[in-house]
């Protein structure tokens, strides 16, 4: 990742590294992704987003839906968002695949307003 940060230092945008390798942090046995809060870089593993990881049955549409949710989630962190308590919001924390499937695929109004720089009452 250090090399990617160096290579993208002059790029004015967000960078998401996608991998099919399982990733984790010391406190958790796995994570779907990790992002720099208010930063430029994120990493997302699709390893555990594949339905065949759980059921042995491939489902490309479900993989796409899960990947989009998690990409939007990590981008939210890059834009300064923290986890949201709204289950319909893509920024809701997902500790397992069931939570990825249950949560919404868009930002709630509060998170949108925070991204846009407005205060939410």
CORBELWO-V866055 format. One record per pair of residues at least 4 apart in sequence whose ideal C-beta (glycine too) atoms are under 8 Angstrom apart, sorted by the first residue. I is the first residue (numbers start at 1). J is the second residue. D is the distance in whole Angstrom. If there is no record, write none. Layout:
# CORBELWO-V866055
I J D
I J D
This chain:
# CORBELWO-V866055
1 5 6
1 17 7
1 41 7
1 43 7
2 6 7
3 7 6
4 8 6
4 15 7
4 17 6
4 41 7
5 9 7
5 40 8
5 41 6
8 15 5
8 40 7
8 41 7
11 15 7
11 40 8
13 40 7
14 40 6
14 41 8
14 42 7
14 75 6
14 78 5
15 40 6
15 41 5
15 42 7
16 41 8
16 42 5
16 43 7
16 44 6
16 71 6
16 74 6
16 75 7
17 41 7
17 42 7
17 43 4
17 44 7
18 43 8
18 44 6
18 45 8
18 46 6
19 23 7
19 43 7
19 44 7
19 45 5
19 46 7
19 47 8
20 45 7
20 46 6
20 47 6
21 45 6
21 47 6
22 30 6
22 45 6
22 47 4
22 48 7
23 30 7
23 31 6
23 33 8
23 34 7
23 43 7
23 45 5
23 47 8
24 28 6
24 29 6
24 30 5
24 31 6
25 31 6
25 34 7
30 45 8
30 48 6
31 45 7
32 44 7
32 45 6
32 48 7
32 49 7
32 70 5
32 73 8
32 94 6
32 100 7
33 42 6
33 43 6
33 44 4
33 45 7
33 70 6
33 73 7
33 74 5
34 42 7
34 43 5
34 74 8
35 39 7
35 41 7
35 42 4
35 43 8
35 74 4
35 75 8
35 77 4
35 78 5
36 40 6
36 41 5
36 42 7
36 77 7
36 78 6
37 77 5
37 78 8
37 80 6
37 82 8
38 78 7
38 79 7
38 80 5
39 78 6
40 78 7
41 78 8
42 74 4
42 75 7
42 77 7
42 78 6
43 74 8
44 67 7
44 70 5
44 71 6
44 74 6
45 49 8
46 50 7
46 63 7
46 66 8
46 67 6
47 53 7
48 53 5
48 97 6
49 53 8
49 63 6
49 66 4
49 67 6
49 70 7
49 97 7
49 100 7
50 58 7
50 63 6
51 55 6
51 57 6
51 58 7
51 59 4
51 62 5
51 63 7
52 56 6
52 57 6
52 58 5
52 59 8
53 97 8
54 97 6
59 63 6
60 64 6
61 65 6
62 66 6
62 101 8
63 67 6
64 68 6
65 69 7
65 105 7
66 70 6
66 97 7
66 100 5
66 101 7
67 71 6
68 72 6
68 105 6
69 73 6
69 90 5
69 100 6
69 103 7
69 105 5
70 74 6
70 94 8
70 100 7
71 75 6
72 76 6
72 90 5
72 105 7
72 106 8
72 107 7
73 77 7
73 90 5
73 91 6
73 94 7
74 78 7
75 79 6
76 81 4
76 90 7
76 91 5
76 107 7
76 111 6
76 115 7
77 81 6
77 82 8
79 115 5
80 114 7
80 115 8
81 91 5
81 107 8
81 111 5
81 114 6
81 115 7
82 91 8
83 91 6
83 92 7
83 93 4
84 89 4
84 91 4
84 92 5
84 108 6
84 110 7
84 111 6
85 92 7
86 91 8
86 92 6
86 104 8
86 108 4
86 110 7
86 111 8
87 92 6
87 102 6
87 103 6
87 104 7
88 92 8
88 103 7
88 104 4
88 106 8
88 108 6
89 103 7
89 104 6
89 106 8
89 107 6
89 108 4
89 110 8
89 111 6
90 103 6
90 104 6
90 105 6
90 106 6
90 107 6
90 111 8
91 107 6
91 108 7
91 111 5
92 99 7
92 103 4
92 104 8
93 99 7
94 99 4
94 100 5
94 103 6
95 99 6
96 100 8
97 101 6
98 102 6
99 103 6
104 108 8
107 111 4
107 112 5
107 115 7
108 112 7
109 113 6
109 120 7
110 114 7
110 120 5
111 115 6
112 116 6
113 118 4
113 119 7
113 120 5
114 118 8
114 120 7
